[in-house]
Amino acid sequence: MCNEWFESVRINILICCRYMTYLLFAAYLLFFCWLVTKSRFIQLAGLNNQWLIGLFVIKIAAGIAYGWFFTQIPNYEESSDSWKFFFDGKKDTALLFQDPVQYFKSILDNPHDKEYRHLFSSVNSYWNDLKHKYMVKLVSLFNVFTGSRYYVNVIFYSFLTFFGPIAFIRVMNDVFPGKVKLIACCTFLLPSFLFWSSGIHKDGLVFTFLSLIVFVMYFSLKEKKWGVRPFLLIALLLALIFPVRNHVVLASVPGLFAWWLAENYFKRKWLAFLLVTVICSSLFFSAKYIHPKFDLPISIVLRNKDFIRLGGNSFLPQRKLEPTFTGFLKNAPQALNHTLVRPYITEIISPLYFISAIEILLIWILVSVWFFRNGQNPYQHSVVQFLFLVSMVLLLLTGYIVPQLGAIVRYRAIFFPFILVPILASTDWKGFKLK
């Protein structure tokens, strides 16, 4: 009799917790939808409130779908990064209330003999572990307001990462005026970008911070207000990216310098980007002659070997990558094939692969349409040159390092808007007839 009573109480508590989750979700959804319409930064994107709320709700729905999708995987608590962040974040939230000092000190915890070396290594490296800590700390702060409810956390994460696409839309709308709705759709609604950048993971944050960097850089240069303040703001945003995607920072800094040079010293802006690309490529392959620790090609090869050891169902056979200029040159076509063309229609093994294959096919059709119907050359703008250069460098690195198609699909998703939006915004759609 006593056991039945305890079981009844337990069930009633679970029901109350479920209703509390629904109530919190509805309350926060209404609050953040209202906040989206009141933020001046968001309002200046040029979209009306219905569009803003619609895009925000779609982003939240994608984040929920992301979380639910990974619950369908066996042992998802351990095999899904997003859910690992959540469960570890619950422990961290408890630590925050019990011992706030230790909560912040734990950021520096290092089990690797207290050494902070191996900056670009994927094993036995504090810097590699920091990626996980970074996300766990963020989720633990969400938990303070949501009572450690994953799907309510999605609303907070969606609001935080909503500013990235909005910043990008504002820049593109200034470069290609009068096409804000086309730009918004191409930014938010690309299937792979929407899915992978909406889940509670690192990708949405990287896109947000990188887009904010582009926003600050573009308007500072355009309005001739480049100085200490925008420089420090860009440095801060780069610092926020570094713990989770240090290679994005390494690719962005030379690109930003080339952009600044192009706007200030070059009539033909593309020459600045070409010059910086040649110099950085030369340094990449020759730095080892300054000191063996600066052997950057070998670090890429070692990361590639780490990924090869992981194997996986979506493993792509690769030509062996040699740490030389010739080796990287030979592997470049294969790397770009993996990141810009795969999966083929013949490689569909799951619904996500099907969507990705159709998306890639559609992207190449749209690029072909632009090639024959371009109304203006988008690459005359230095911001577009920057976006293209950084995206291609990072896609190339992904192709060199990652042999798992599933991982490639996620890593590349945040760069598709950077490449595709300028192309679609400069296509002459008026009077287009399919003959």
Beta strands, then each sheet from edge to edge (+ up, - down):
end
